Amino acid sequence: MNIMIVGVGGQGTLLASRILGAAALRAGKQVKLSEVHGMSQRGGSVVTYVKYGDRVDSPVIEPGEADMIIAFEELEAYRSLPYLKKDGVLIVNTQKTNPMPVITGAMEYPENILDKLTAKGIRVVACDALRLAKEAGNIKAVNVALIGVMAKNSPLSKEIWDGALVDAVPAKFLEVNQKAFSLGYNHQ
């Protein structure tokens, strides 16, 4: 299974990848992770590759190889599109984070990104993960709400995911993240 997690610095993509890795380990799979940080501390793109299976030789995902892409932001979903397999799943947070060229007025944020993705025949699962995180009690739980959406679309059982949360999330944040995960898992 080849999964890309794409977002902007500070959105929690690294915790999301740790939860995903913990789930794969609990399922008895070999796991490889690779993180690519752009200008993440300045709001730039962050990409994490997570590969798991019976045998994984390389952590890198090439264009056209991603079974799933979890996008923490619409524009990052669009940018990562070349990596998605023809029959892959694109999970997209409907939140928009303006990149620096938009903030400075040099460019405009593209309109109707989700419509454009759907028009290409891509299986898009859109989710307002910020709303789910607020409902769970902490806006920082957007990442775990998205992992919940992804988990529902994955071959791993809910019990494996529940255990992975315990493995990867610090105890003092576990309850709110369990709520966010559950809201994401039951989304749709």
Contacts in CASP RR format, 6 or more apart in sequence:
PFRMAT RR
TARGET T0000
AUTHOR 0000-0000-0000
METHOD contacts of the structure
MODEL  1
MNIMIVGVGGQGTLLASRILGAAALRAGKQVKLSEVHGMSQRGGSVVTYV
KYGDRVDSPVIEPGEADMIIAFEELEAYRSLPYLKKDGVLIVNTQKTNPM
PVITGAMEYPENILDKLTAKGIRVVACDALRLAKEAGNIKAVNVALIGVM
AKNSPLSKEIWDGALVDAVPAKFLEVNQKAFSLGYNHQ
1 24 0 8 1.000
1 51 0 8 1.000
1 52 0 8 1.000
1 53 0 8 1.000
1 67 0 8 1.000
1 68 0 8 1.000
1 154 0 8 1.000
1 155 0 8 1.000
2 49 0 8 1.000
2 50 0 8 1.000
2 51 0 8 1.000
2 61 0 8 1.000
2 65 0 8 1.000
2 66 0 8 1.000
2 67 0 8 1.000
2 68 0 8 1.000
2 85 0 8 1.000
3 20 0 8 1.000
3 49 0 8 1.000
3 50 0 8 1.000
3 51 0 8 1.000
3 61 0 8 1.000
3 66 0 8 1.000
3 67 0 8 1.000
3 68 0 8 1.000
3 69 0 8 1.000
3 70 0 8 1.000
3 150 0 8 1.000
4 47 0 8 1.000
4 48 0 8 1.000
4 49 0 8 1.000
4 50 0 8 1.000
4 61 0 8 1.000
4 66 0 8 1.000
4 68 0 8 1.000
4 69 0 8 1.000
4 70 0 8 1.000
4 80 0 8 1.000
4 83 0 8 1.000
5 13 0 8 1.000
5 16 0 8 1.000
5 17 0 8 1.000
5 20 0 8 1.000
5 47 0 8 1.000
5 48 0 8 1.000
5 50 0 8 1.000
5 69 0 8 1.000
5 70 0 8 1.000
5 72 0 8 1.000
6 13 0 8 1.000
6 45 0 8 1.000
6 46 0 8 1.000
6 47 0 8 1.000
6 48 0 8 1.000
6 69 0 8 1.000
6 70 0 8 1.000
6 71 0 8 1.000
6 72 0 8 1.000
6 73 0 8 1.000
6 76 0 8 1.000
6 77 0 8 1.000
6 79 0 8 1.000
6 80 0 8 1.000
7 13 0 8 1.000
7 45 0 8 1.000
7 46 0 8 1.000
7 47 0 8 1.000
7 71 0 8 1.000
7 72 0 8 1.000
7 73 0 8 1.000
7 76 0 8 1.000
7 97 0 8 1.000
8 40 0 8 1.000
8 43 0 8 1.000
8 44 0 8 1.000
8 45 0 8 1.000
8 46 0 8 1.000
8 72 0 8 1.000
8 73 0 8 1.000
8 76 0 8 1.000
8 97 0 8 1.000
8 99 0 8 1.000
9 37 0 8 1.000
9 40 0 8 1.000
9 41 0 8 1.000
9 43 0 8 1.000
9 44 0 8 1.000
9 45 0 8 1.000
9 46 0 8 1.000
10 40 0 8 1.000
10 43 0 8 1.000
10 46 0 8 1.000
11 46 0 8 1.000
11 72 0 8 1.000
11 73 0 8 1.000
11 97 0 8 1.000
11 142 0 8 1.000
11 143 0 8 1.000
12 72 0 8 1.000
12 140 0 8 1.000
12 142 0 8 1.000
12 143 0 8 1.000
13 46 0 8 1.000
13 47 0 8 1.000
13 48 0 8 1.000
13 72 0 8 1.000
13 143 0 8 1.000
14 35 0 8 1.000
14 46 0 8 1.000
14 48 0 8 1.000
15 143 0 8 1.000
15 144 0 8 1.000
15 168 0 8 1.000
15 169 0 8 1.000
16 48 0 8 1.000
16 70 0 8 1.000
16 143 0 8 1.000
16 144 0 8 1.000
16 146 0 8 1.000
16 147 0 8 1.000
17 33 0 8 1.000
17 35 0 8 1.000
17 48 0 8 1.000
17 50 0 8 1.000
18 168 0 8 1.000
19 144 0 8 1.000
19 147 0 8 1.000
19 161 0 8 1.000
19 164 0 8 1.000
19 165 0 8 1.000
19 167 0 8 1.000
19 168 0 8 1.000
19 169 0 8 1.000
20 50 0 8 1.000
20 147 0 8 1.000
20 150 0 8 1.000
20 164 0 8 1.000
21 31 0 8 1.000
21 33 0 8 1.000
21 50 0 8 1.000
21 52 0 8 1.000
21 164 0 8 1.000
21 168 0 8 1.000
22 163 0 8 1.000
22 164 0 8 1.000
22 165 0 8 1.000
22 167 0 8 1.000
22 168 0 8 1.000
23 151 0 8 1.000
23 154 0 8 1.000
23 156 0 8 1.000
23 160 0 8 1.000
23 161 0 8 1.000
23 163 0 8 1.000
23 164 0 8 1.000
24 30 0 8 1.000
24 31 0 8 1.000
24 50 0 8 1.000
24 52 0 8 1.000
24 53 0 8 1.000
24 156 0 8 1.000
25 31 0 8 1.000
25 164 0 8 1.000
25 167 0 8 1.000
26 160 0 8 1.000
26 163 0 8 1.000
26 164 0 8 1.000
26 167 0 8 1.000
27 52 0 8 1.000
27 156 0 8 1.000
27 160 0 8 1.000
29 52 0 8 1.000
29 53 0 8 1.000
29 54 0 8 1.000
30 52 0 8 1.000
30 53 0 8 1.000
30 54 0 8 1.000
30 55 0 8 1.000
30 56 0 8 1.000
31 50 0 8 1.000
31 51 0 8 1.000
31 52 0 8 1.000
31 53 0 8 1.000
31 56 0 8 1.000
32 49 0 8 1.000
32 50 0 8 1.000
32 51 0 8 1.000
32 52 0 8 1.000
32 56 0 8 1.000
32 58 0 8 1.000
32 59 0 8 1.000
33 48 0 8 1.000
33 49 0 8 1.000
33 50 0 8 1.000
33 51 0 8 1.000
33 59 0 8 1.000
34 48 0 8 1.000
34 49 0 8 1.000
34 59 0 8 1.000
34 60 0 8 1.000
35 46 0 8 1.000
35 47 0 8 1.000
35 48 0 8 1.000
35 49 0 8 1.000
36 46 0 8 1.000
36 47 0 8 1.000
36 48 0 8 1.000
36 49 0 8 1.000
37 46 0 8 1.000
38 44 0 8 1.000
38 45 0 8 1.000
38 46 0 8 1.000
39 45 0 8 1.000
40 46 0 8 1.000
42 100 0 8 1.000
43 97 0 8 1.000
43 99 0 8 1.000
43 100 0 8 1.000
44 99 0 8 1.000
44 100 0 8 1.000
45 76 0 8 1.000
45 79 0 8 1.000
47 80 0 8 1.000
49 59 0 8 1.000
49 60 0 8 1.000
49 61 0 8 1.000
51 58 0 8 1.000
51 59 0 8 1.000
51 61 0 8 1.000
61 83 0 8 1.000
62 83 0 8 1.000
63 82 0 8 1.000
63 83 0 8 1.000
64 82 0 8 1.000
64 83 0 8 1.000
64 84 0 8 1.000
64 85 0 8 1.000
64 86 0 8 1.000
65 83 0 8 1.000
65 85 0 8 1.000
66 80 0 8 1.000
66 83 0 8 1.000
66 84 0 8 1.000
66 85 0 8 1.000
66 88 0 8 1.000
67 85 0 8 1.000
67 88 0 8 1.000
67 89 0 8 1.000
68 88 0 8 1.000
68 89 0 8 1.000
68 90 0 8 1.000
68 91 0 8 1.000
68 150 0 8 1.000
68 153 0 8 1.000
68 154 0 8 1.000
69 77 0 8 1.000
69 80 0 8 1.000
69 81 0 8 1.000
69 83 0 8 1.000
69 84 0 8 1.000
69 88 0 8 1.000
69 89 0 8 1.000
69 90 0 8 1.000
69 91 0 8 1.000
70 91 0 8 1.000
70 146 0 8 1.000
70 147 0 8 1.000
70 149 0 8 1.000
70 150 0 8 1.000
71 77 0 8 1.000
71 80 0 8 1.000
71 90 0 8 1.000
71 91 0 8 1.000
71 92 0 8 1.000
71 93 0 8 1.000
72 93 0 8 1.000
72 95 0 8 1.000
72 129 0 8 1.000
72 142 0 8 1.000
72 143 0 8 1.000
72 146 0 8 1.000
73 93 0 8 1.000
73 95 0 8 1.000
73 96 0 8 1.000
73 97 0 8 1.000
74 92 0 8 1.000
74 93 0 8 1.000
74 94 0 8 1.000
74 95 0 8 1.000
74 96 0 8 1.000
74 113 0 8 1.000
74 114 0 8 1.000
75 96 0 8 1.000
75 97 0 8 1.000
75 99 0 8 1.000
75 109 0 8 1.000
75 110 0 8 1.000
75 113 0 8 1.000
77 90 0 8 1.000
77 92 0 8 1.000
77 113 0 8 1.000
77 117 0 8 1.000
78 110 0 8 1.000
78 113 0 8 1.000
78 116 0 8 1.000
78 117 0 8 1.000
81 90 0 8 1.000
81 117 0 8 1.000
81 120 0 8 1.000
81 122 0 8 1.000
84 90 0 8 1.000
84 122 0 8 1.000
87 123 0 8 1.000
88 122 0 8 1.000
88 123 0 8 1.000
89 123 0 8 1.000
89 125 0 8 1.000
89 153 0 8 1.000
90 117 0 8 1.000
90 122 0 8 1.000
90 123 0 8 1.000
90 124 0 8 1.000
90 125 0 8 1.000
91 125 0 8 1.000
91 127 0 8 1.000
91 146 0 8 1.000
91 149 0 8 1.000
91 150 0 8 1.000
91 153 0 8 1.000
92 114 0 8 1.000
92 117 0 8 1.000
92 124 0 8 1.000
92 125 0 8 1.000
92 126 0 8 1.000
92 127 0 8 1.000
93 127 0 8 1.000
93 128 0 8 1.000
93 129 0 8 1.000
93 130 0 8 1.000
93 142 0 8 1.000
93 146 0 8 1.000
94 114 0 8 1.000
94 126 0 8 1.000
94 127 0 8 1.000
94 128 0 8 1.000
94 129 0 8 1.000
95 128 0 8 1.000
95 129 0 8 1.000
95 130 0 8 1.000
95 142 0 8 1.000
96 109 0 8 1.000
98 109 0 8 1.000
99 107 0 8 1.000
101 107 0 8 1.000
102 108 0 8 1.000
102 109 0 8 1.000
110 116 0 8 1.000
114 124 0 8 1.000
114 126 0 8 1.000
117 124 0 8 1.000
118 124 0 8 1.000
125 149 0 8 1.000
125 153 0 8 1.000
125 188 0 8 1.000
127 145 0 8 1.000
127 146 0 8 1.000
127 149 0 8 1.000
127 184 0 8 1.000
127 187 0 8 1.000
129 142 0 8 1.000
129 143 0 8 1.000
129 145 0 8 1.000
129 146 0 8 1.000
129 149 0 8 1.000
129 184 0 8 1.000
130 139 0 8 1.000
130 142 0 8 1.000
132 141 0 8 1.000
132 142 0 8 1.000
132 145 0 8 1.000
132 180 0 8 1.000
132 183 0 8 1.000
132 184 0 8 1.000
132 187 0 8 1.000
133 139 0 8 1.000
133 140 0 8 1.000
133 141 0 8 1.000
133 142 0 8 1.000
133 144 0 8 1.000
133 145 0 8 1.000
133 180 0 8 1.000
135 179 0 8 1.000
135 183 0 8 1.000
136 145 0 8 1.000
136 176 0 8 1.000
136 177 0 8 1.000
136 179 0 8 1.000
136 180 0 8 1.000
136 183 0 8 1.000
137 176 0 8 1.000
137 179 0 8 1.000
137 180 0 8 1.000
138 173 0 8 1.000
138 176 0 8 1.000
138 180 0 8 1.000
141 176 0 8 1.000
141 177 0 8 1.000
141 179 0 8 1.000
141 180 0 8 1.000
142 180 0 8 1.000
144 165 0 8 1.000
144 169 0 8 1.000
144 177 0 8 1.000
144 180 0 8 1.000
144 181 0 8 1.000
145 180 0 8 1.000
145 181 0 8 1.000
145 183 0 8 1.000
145 184 0 8 1.000
145 187 0 8 1.000
146 184 0 8 1.000
147 161 0 8 1.000
147 181 0 8 1.000
148 161 0 8 1.000
148 180 0 8 1.000
148 181 0 8 1.000
148 182 0 8 1.000
148 184 0 8 1.000
148 185 0 8 1.000
148 187 0 8 1.000
149 184 0 8 1.000
149 185 0 8 1.000
149 187 0 8 1.000
151 158 0 8 1.000
151 161 0 8 1.000
151 181 0 8 1.000
151 185 0 8 1.000
152 184 0 8 1.000
152 185 0 8 1.000
152 186 0 8 1.000
152 187 0 8 1.000
152 188 0 8 1.000
158 185 0 8 1.000
161 181 0 8 1.000
161 185 0 8 1.000
162 178 0 8 1.000
165 174 0 8 1.000
165 177 0 8 1.000
165 178 0 8 1.000
165 181 0 8 1.000
166 174 0 8 1.000
169 177 0 8 1.000
END
